[in-house]
């Protein structure tokens, strides 16, 4: 909540209190109506402000009930204060936000495609020009719960300006290298809009896979995550990763159809330069995919695991792994037998083996730590919720979202631009980055 909104809330309450206490409720109605009118014009209705909408009804009652007793006036004042306080708190926890503008020279187009083999994907691509009549609104087709919260909790995020444009004409330049993005276990294709739009503005085509099933569609023993984390990770590998790897392969197989004369991006994809990017489970999936498919140009894993075969055989492609550090710090305090410690040791063991095996295969492998970050710091999710305490601190860390996202954009782009010559030591002086402590 910025200073403007905080001041507006305070002044609104003081004016309402004065008008009610002096028995001039018309002023309360006028002031509150002006407040709500500006809110609807500037932002539209928001669920966080439902308490204020209810107060508007109470003020109307006061206006019509000229002989309202003193206790009723005091009650309305108290409820108005509580409603303003509650709405301000909800607005602070679940804020509106603005995406950072892409830093490259290309405008960004976006489209949804269904390939000839039936696989669906969302594609961001360099566009000929912007079209303000076709601005692609954030979460336009988002229709399911996330974080086990009701869908309306994040409904106010729909319509954010993504600096991309729906179905606009592709750039007349190209062809462009391809980046295939794999989302997290219970995530979705747009979860990394801040990063994908920026990469595309620098001359890439980004393709995000739409998987048929969400995590809830699998009969996983979630209780095993806290009691037998290694067994749970094995189940994820055997069931969820198996399906998603197969769907990822189908998307890769379908890419040539997009390049055909009747394809939407005819001749725009450099299919011999396919890079893979994934977050969380998606990071484990692209790593495992490229362990079995040596044609990958580069692989970026944003704090992802588990792995099926990658930690056993390594990759035959340059590999970049970026980890958060909040949970790693929690491990030191939680004791070696805790679930967090067990999962962290599995994570460190597997990633360390991938780094070592990939280097033995003759390819560069880099493991960086993003300071003060949580697992969700690598996605748009860190914009969605602003508070950073309790369990949310372990999820989002304490790093400022704009700063961490600027760093992630820079590092990922530098790596994908020149994966074979990427030198992570040049970035270790960055205030938010360092090499993983146990890997030279």
Secondary structure, DSSP 4 states (H G I P E B T S, - for coil): --HHHHHHHHHHHHHHHHHHHTT-HHHHHHHHHHHHHHHHHHT---GGGHHHHHHHHHHHHHHH-TT--HHHHHHHHHHHHHHHHHHHHHHHHS----PPPP-SSSEEEEEEEE-TTS-EEEEEEEESS--GGGEEETTTT--S-BTTB-GGGGGGGTT-EEEEEETPPBPSS--EEEEEEE--TT--GGGGHHHHHHHHHTTEEEEEEE-S--GGGS---TTHHHH-HHHHHHHIIIIIIHHHHHHHHHHHHHHHHHHSTTSTTTT-EEEEEEEEEEETHHHHHHHHHHHH-TT-SEEEEES----SSHHHH--SSEEEEEEE-HHHHHHHHH-TTSHHHHHHHHHHHHHHHHHHHHHHTT--EEEEEETTB-GGGGSTHHHH----STHHHHHHBSS-HHHHHHHHHHHHHHHHHTTTT--GGGGTTSTTEEE-TT--
